[in-house]
């Protein structure tokens, strides 16, 4: 009886450990705000998504998670649209520091910022 209960407890611990969220990135409400920004195409939905990108960057460390790939890149696109090209380039540099494999996209974006 004791062995059976011990095995049951071990199996339950194993199953719950496997069921935990193993996501290493902090996404906050990214999916919903991105969907709204693309669906509604309004200043309000864009501002909400912009604020969500800022939130992801500021809270990722608090939750012990990483900033997802593309967040700095996407934020730089917003800044570039506003005419803040220096800030956009700074954000692209942060994206590159985290994800050097995005170099070609970052270089293309920086080239676009310099041409404006």
C-alpha positions as CSV (number, residue, x, y, z in Angstrom):
1,X,0.0,0.0,0.0
2,X,2.8,2.4,0.9
3,X,4.7,1.6,-2.3
4,X,1.6,2.1,-4.4
5,X,0.9,5.5,-2.8
6,X,4.5,6.5,-3.3
7,X,4.4,5.6,-6.9
8,X,1.2,7.5,-7.3
9,X,2.7,10.6,-5.7
10,X,5.8,10.4,-7.9
11,X,3.6,10.0,-11.0
12,X,1.5,13.0,-10.1
13,X,4.5,15.1,-9.5
14,X,6.0,14.1,-12.8
15,X,2.7,14.8,-14.7
16,X,2.3,18.3,-13.0
17,X,6.0,19.1,-13.8
18,X,5.5,18.3,-17.4
19,X,2.3,20.3,-17.6
20,X,3.9,23.6,-16.4
21,X,4.2,26.4,-18.9
22,X,7.8,26.2,-20.2
23,X,7.6,29.4,-22.3
24,X,10.8,31.3,-21.8
25,X,9.4,34.6,-23.2
26,X,7.2,37.1,-21.6
27,X,4.4,37.9,-24.0
28,X,1.8,39.7,-21.7
29,X,-1.2,40.5,-23.9
30,X,0.8,40.8,-27.2
31,X,-1.4,38.5,-29.2
32,X,-4.6,40.4,-28.4
33,X,-3.2,43.9,-28.9
34,X,-1.6,42.8,-32.2
35,X,-4.8,41.3,-33.4
36,X,-6.7,44.4,-32.5
37,X,-4.1,46.7,-34.1
38,X,-4.4,44.7,-37.4
39,X,-8.1,44.3,-37.3
40,X,-9.2,47.8,-36.3
41,X,-6.5,49.9,-37.9
42,X,-7.0,52.8,-35.6
43,X,-4.8,55.2,-33.7
44,X,-6.2,53.9,-30.5
45,X,-5.5,50.2,-31.3
46,X,-2.0,51.1,-32.5
47,X,-1.3,53.1,-29.2
48,X,-2.6,50.1,-27.2
49,X,-0.2,47.7,-29.0
50,X,2.7,50.2,-28.7
51,X,2.0,50.4,-24.9
52,X,2.0,46.6,-24.8
53,X,5.4,46.4,-26.4
54,X,6.7,48.8,-23.8
55,X,5.1,46.7,-21.1
56,X,6.7,43.5,-22.3
57,X,10.1,45.1,-22.3
58,X,9.7,46.6,-18.8
59,X,8.2,43.5,-17.1
60,X,9.9,40.5,-18.8
61,X,12.8,40.5,-16.3
62,X,10.3,40.9,-13.4
63,X,8.7,37.6,-14.4
64,X,12.0,35.9,-14.9
65,X,11.4,35.7,-18.7
66,X,13.2,36.9,-21.8
67,X,12.0,39.6,-24.1
68,X,10.6,37.8,-27.2
69,X,12.3,38.0,-30.6
70,X,11.1,40.9,-32.7
71,X,9.7,43.1,-29.8
72,X,12.4,45.7,-30.1
73,X,12.2,45.5,-33.9
74,X,8.5,46.1,-33.9
75,X,8.8,48.9,-31.4
76,X,11.5,50.5,-33.7
77,X,9.0,50.4,-36.5
78,X,6.6,52.5,-34.5
79,X,9.3,54.9,-33.5
80,X,10.4,55.2,-37.2
81,X,6.8,56.0,-38.2
82,X,6.8,58.8,-35.6
83,X,10.0,60.2,-37.1
84,X,12.2,59.2,-34.1
85,X,14.9,57.6,-36.2
86,X,17.6,57.8,-33.6
87,X,15.4,56.0,-31.1
88,X,14.4,53.5,-33.7
89,X,18.1,52.7,-34.5
90,X,18.8,52.3,-30.7
91,X,15.9,49.8,-30.4
92,X,17.3,47.9,-33.5
93,X,20.7,47.7,-31.7
94,X,19.0,46.2,-28.7
95,X,17.2,43.7,-30.9
96,X,20.6,42.7,-32.5
97,X,22.2,42.4,-29.1
98,X,19.5,39.9,-28.0
99,X,19.0,38.2,-31.4
100,X,22.1,38.5,-33.7
101,X,20.4,36.1,-36.2
102,X,18.1,39.0,-37.1
103,X,21.0,41.0,-38.6
104,X,19.7,41.1,-42.2
105,X,16.3,42.4,-41.1
106,X,17.9,45.0,-38.8
107,X,20.3,46.2,-41.4
108,X,17.5,46.6,-43.9
109,X,15.4,48.6,-41.3
110,X,18.4,50.8,-40.4
111,X,19.0,51.5,-44.1
112,X,15.4,52.5,-44.4
113,X,15.7,54.8,-41.4
114,X,18.7,56.6,-42.9
115,X,16.9,57.1,-46.2
116,X,14.1,59.0,-44.6
